[in-house]
Amino acid sequence: MPLLHLFLVAIVQGLTEFLPISSSGHLILLPNLTGLNDQGQVIDVAVHVGTLFAVVLYFWQDVRQALTGLPRLLIGRTDTQGACLALLLLIASVPVIGFGLILHLTELDSEMRSIKVIGWAMLIFGVVLYWADQIGPSKKQDSDWNLQDAMVIGVWQAVALIPGTSRSGITITGARFLGYARKDAAKVSMLMSIPTIFASGVFLGTEAAMTANMAALRDGLIAALLAFVAALLALSLMMRLLRSVSFTPYVIYRIALGVVLLVIAYS
């Protein structure tokens, strides 16, 4: 694959994975709007792995805590903060993994990869994000995350399987409705992305590895590195801006892009 194509895919994935503007939607739009060939499953998996490493590095203290608590959880104990965090992350991941498998096995995921679906999802869920951000109280912190909230936000996360919805956007929306402050809602959303991206990477990566050759693996490594850098920069910037800026700029972008896509789809 040409280096420019790899660069575009990696940058698009890296910049949009953790911003509430839908990375999957942008990756689907890239070949549709530019005329480039679809990047294929190997590159899709690679750029997701790159973003996974970015969020793990950024939230390493929390990730390490969950990893150290995982052995306690495996023997049925939740008597440490790490074990509790690991349990919450696993519970929050069940709906999206379950619905994801259903959509993949029924091939409904392929049927939803259209400009029309992405346009409506961008528009509708952008408005819902704005609504949640405006009316949601800011009384909860990430340390207040509990089992009930994990289940609720986990269901919200499953909605992100609709292209254009945005996994981070919809989970932040759910967290804001539950009363989490902006930065804390974003942190919960980012931590939830780790098991989700990992599960998706393992599932799709296993399929992709069966047909991958050395050239594809080389391209995947380049794309993963570029996506890692872009994702780390985007994540750092968003978390810093949330100290003083709302989600409105992302909402405006979503609505504008959604309107443009719908005009294209219906023209």
N, C-alpha and C positions, 0 to 999 in steps of 0.2 A: 504494500500500500504506500502511495506517495507520502513523504514526510509532512507536507502541508495538510493533507487529509487527516493524518494521525494527530497533528497539532490541533486542528480545529475540533476534532471529536474530544480530545483530552481536555482542552480548555473549556469547551462547552460543559462537559460533565463536571469538571472540577469546580467551575464557578457557580454552577446551578444546583449541585447536589444538596448543599446545605442552606442555600437561599430559598425562601418560600415561593419559588417560581417554576418548579418542576424540571428536573434534569431529564427524566425519561421523555417528557414532551418535547424538549429542545432537541434531544438526540433523534427522535422520530422526525422532527421537522427539518433537521439538517439536510438529509438527502432529498426530502420532498421539495424544499425551497431553493436548494443550490444546484440540483441536478447531479450531485455526487452519488456514487454508488453507496448502498447501505454498508456500514462499516463491518457488519457481521457480528456473530455472537462472541467470538474470541476477543475482539476489541471491546465490546460491551462489558464483558466480564473483567477485562484488564483495567479499564478505567474505573470500574466500581471498586476493584481491589485497591487501586491507588487512593481513592477517596476514603476507603475504610482505614487505611494506614494513617491518613491525615487526621481523622476524628479520634482515632486511638491515641495518637501522639498528643493532640491538643488536650484531651481529657484523660491523660495517662494516670493521674492520681486516682480518679474514680474507677477507671478500668482495672487498675492494679487491685483496688479494694474489692471489686466484684470477683476478680479471678482468685484472690486469696480466700474469698468466702465461698467459692464454688464447691470445694471439697466438703465443707460443712453442710451445704445444701444437699449434696448428693447422698448424705447419710441421714437426711431428713431433719437437719437442725438449722434454725434461722436465728441463732442467738448472737450473731455478730452483725455489724453494719454491712460488711461485705456480703454475707450470706443473704441478707434482706435485699440488698441492691441486685444481686444476681437473680433472686426469685422474681423481683419486680420486672426486670428486663426480659426474663423468659416468659412470664405471664403476658406482658405487653406484646410479645412477638407472635403469640399463638394465632390470633385472628388473621393477620396478614399472611402468615405462612400457610395456614389452612386454605384461605380463599385463593391465594396465589397458586397453590397446587391444583385446585379445582379449575381455575381459569386456564391454566396451562394444559391440563389433560383434556379439557373440552375445546381447546383452541379458541376460546372466546377472547383471550388476550390479543391474539393476532387481528381479530375483527375490530377491535377498538382502536387500532393504530391508524386513525384517520385525522385529517386536519379539522374536520367538523367536530369530532369528539374532543380533541385537544382545545379547540377554540371555546366551546361551551364550558369545559372544565376550568380553563383559565379564568373565564369571566365569572362563573357562578361561585367558585370556591375562593376567588379573589374578594368578592363582595362579602362572603361569609367570614373570611379572615378579618376584613375591616370591621364587620359587625362585632365579632368576638373581641377584637382589640379595643374597641371603643367602649363596650359595655362591661367587659370582664374586669372584676376587681383585681387588685394587685396585693392580695393579702397572704398568698402562699409562696413559699420558697421551695427550691428543689429538695431540701431536706424534709419537707412535708409530704413528699410523694409516698403514697400508700397503695395497698393492694387494690382497693376499689378504683382509685384514680388510674392505676396501671391498666386495669381491665377496660375502663371507659376510653382512655386514650388509645389503647390497643385496637379497639373497634374503629375509632377514627382513622387509625393508620391503615386499616384494611381498605378504606375508601380510596387511598392513594394508588391502588391498582388501576384506577381509571386514568389513562394517560392525560397529562395536563393538570392533574389535581395538585401534585407536589406532596411528597411524603413529609418533608419538614413543615410545609405550610399547613397541612391538615392536622398534624399532631400539635403544632403550636396553637392552631385554632381551638382544638379540644382542650388543651391546657389552659388557654386564656379563659374559655368558658367556665372552667373549674376554679378560676381565681388565682392562677399562678402569675406572678410578675413576668414582664416580657423576657428579661434575661433568663429567669429560672425556667420559663416555658420553653425557651430555646434550648437550654441545657438538657432538660428532660428529653426533648425531641432528638437532640444530637446523640445522647446516650442510647436512646431506643433504636437509632439507625444502625448501631454496631451489630447486634445479633441478626437484624433483618438483612443488612448487606452481606454479612457473613453467610447466612443460610442461602441467599440468592446466589452468591458467588460459588458456593460449593455445588449447588444443584445445577446451575447453568454451566459452571466450569467443567463438571464431569462430562456433560454432553459435548461441550466444545472441544475438550481434550481428545475425544475420539477421532476428530477430523482435522485437528491442528497439525501443521508441519513446522519445520524450524523457522521458516520465514514469518509465519503467523505468530509464533511464539516471540520472535525478535520484535515484531511490530507491537505485540501486546506489552512487552516489557517497556518499550519506549513510551507507549501511551499511558501506562500505569504511572511511570515516573512523572510525566507532564501533568497528569490529573492530580497526583499527590501534591505537587507544588501549588497548582491553581486552587485546589480545595483548601489547603492549609491557609493560603492567603485570604480566600473568601470567608472562611470560617472565622479567622482572627478578626477580620474587618467587621463582620456582622456582629459578633459578640461585643466588640468595642463600641460600635455605634448604638447598640441597644441600651447603653447607659443613658443616652439622651435623645434617641430618635425612635419613633414608633414604627410600625410595619407599613404605614401608609405609602411610602415610596414604592415598595414592592407591590402593593395593591394597585397603584396607578399603572405600573408596568404591566401587571397581569391583565388588567382591564383593557388597556390599549392594545396589547398583543392579541387578546381574545377577540376583540372587535375586528382587527385586521384579518385574523384567520377566518372568522365567520364570513366576512365580506368575500374573501378568496373562495371559501368553500361553497357559498351559495351563488357566486357570480357565474 
